[in-house]
Amino acid sequence: MGAKTKEQLRQHNIKAKKRLGQNFLLDKRILARLADAAELSKSDIVLEIGPGSGNLTVELAQRSGAVIAVEADQELEPVLTANLAEFNNVQLIWGDFLEQDLDTLWQLAPSESVRQRKVVANLPYYITSPVLVKLLTAGQPPNLAVILVQLEVAQRLVAKPGTKDYGSLSVLTQFYACPELVLKVPPAAFFPRPKVWSAAVRLKFRDQPAVDVGDKDFFFQVVRASFGHRRKTLANSLQHDLGDRLTKQDITASLIRAGIDPMRRGETLSLKEFAKLTTALTEQQR
Ligand code: SAM
């Protein structure tokens, strides 16, 4: 498959575009393992972000009921349509995934027998964060996603409190989903080769957020403020960002009420503790 893709790109005089994060995954075994991780069945509808030359799309089309694939680079059309010619369950959408309405995309697939909505993608790395935010906070999120991202990002998504990788993105991800690192992928699996290792992360989306927080916007504001100043204590970080709404005394009182030592660092708090803190800060403002 690898040689075929390279030959097709050469035939059509297509050069991989760095600005679109084009690193085509050519290793057949890894493509299969991504599809395995998504536990696909014929009743699933799969959304693929950036099908590229269609290597992964073929795996998804063989194993699922319907595939909706959104690709920004229309120059790839001759290669992609040739590789998908034998499948009648794939719909290609040309455009920027970030500009698409997710609910509308899901509706493109026939709904009769669809049980699960899934996302499987070798993501263009330059838009990893906005894609994740879009999926996690969607009105109709997928039930499950398997995404290939930079290893360093994968480690942030699954990071536990108190570790160096734990940050706002970890909290956002774990609030809406249960993430799991399923596979590390070396640069040699791609063409052209990226500089860094990649990893596949499986996200099982929760029916309800992991913790009850009331106002989600305020919760994430508290989370961002807590991580914003890694060398400050929690009380000082929060005062720095929320000082226009709450006094230092209010903040300290809320921390104590939530059972959190004001001298701790933000990056040591669990989701439960962030939720307790948000509730205490909300009550303190009343
Ligand atoms: N799925 C293919 C594979 O595994 O070989 C290609 C993966 S490549 C890392 C990322 C793909 O996303 C490229 O085909 C690129 O053109 C496409 N892409 C980049 N930005 C995009 C965007 N905003 N919306 C949709 N597709 C995008």
Residues whose N, C-alpha, C, O or C-beta is under 5 A from the ligand:
A	BS01	SAM	L20 G21 Q22 N23 F24 L25 I49 G50 P51 G52 S53 N55 L56 V70 E71 A72 D73 G95 D96 F97 L98 N122 L123 P124
